[in-house]
Amino acid sequence: AEDLLQTPIAHAAETAFAMSGLTRAQMDMVSIYDCYTITVLLSLEDAGFCEKGKGMEFVSQHDLTFRGDFPLNTAGGQLGFGQAG
């Protein structure tokens, strides 16, 4: 059966990292679509930044600010940079 909690970033991330020759550890910042909180957590998991089911634990253990150890959505995400109005 299809995993309803798997996001499209699972395939996209593998393709992007393979094409770029870079690893997840080499990323200076990460920008993830954040329409809902759960979307960010699932996307971090599916993109391989943390284990499946460990997204909340991952974000609680990292500084996600632009000066932090894992800068995430530094442009403000959907609220600060996305679809205004």
C-alpha positions in Angstrom: 0.0 0.0 0.0 1.1 3.5 -0.6 2.5 5.4 2.3 0.2 8.4 2.7 2.7 10.2 4.9 5.5 10.1 2.3 6.0 13.5 0.7 7.2 14.2 -2.9 10.5 15.5 -1.5 11.5 11.9 -0.9 12.2 11.3 -4.6 13.1 14.9 -5.3 15.8 15.1 -2.7 17.5 11.9 -3.9 17.5 13.2 -7.4 18.8 16.6 -6.4 21.6 15.3 -4.2 22.6 12.8 -6.9 22.7 15.5 -9.6 24.6 18.0 -7.5 27.2 15.6 -6.0 26.6 17.2 -2.6 25.5 15.6 0.6 23.0 16.6 3.2 25.8 17.5 5.6 27.1 20.1 3.1 23.9 22.1 3.1 24.4 25.6 4.6 20.6 26.1 4.9 17.4 24.3 4.0 14.2 25.7 2.5 11.2 23.5 2.8 7.6 24.2 1.8 5.8 24.9 5.1 2.1 25.1 4.5 1.5 23.2 7.7 3.9 22.3 10.6 3.5 18.6 9.9 4.6 19.2 6.3 8.0 20.5 7.4 8.5 17.6 9.8 7.6 15.0 7.2 9.7 16.7 4.5 12.8 16.8 6.8 12.3 13.1 7.3 11.7 12.2 3.7 14.6 14.4 2.5 16.9 12.3 4.7 17.9 15.0 7.2 16.5 12.7 10.0 15.0 9.3 10.5 11.4 8.7 9.6 9.2 9.5 12.6 12.0 11.6 14.2 11.2 15.0 12.7 9.9 16.6 15.9 12.8 15.3 17.9 15.2 16.7 15.2 13.8 20.2 15.2 13.7 20.3 19.0 17.4 19.4 19.1 18.6 22.0 16.6 18.8 25.8 16.3 16.8 26.5 13.1 17.5 30.2 13.1 19.8 31.8 10.4 22.7 31.6 12.8 21.9 28.2 14.1 23.4 24.8 13.4 20.5 23.9 10.9 19.2 27.1 9.3 15.7 26.3 8.1 13.4 28.6 6.0 15.5 31.6 6.7 13.4 33.8 4.3 10.4 33.3 6.6 8.6 30.5 5.0 5.1 30.9 3.7 4.3 33.6 6.4 7.3 35.8 5.6 8.1 35.1 2.0 5.3 33.0 0.5 1.8 33.7 -0.7 0.8 36.9 0.8 -2.8 37.8 1.3 
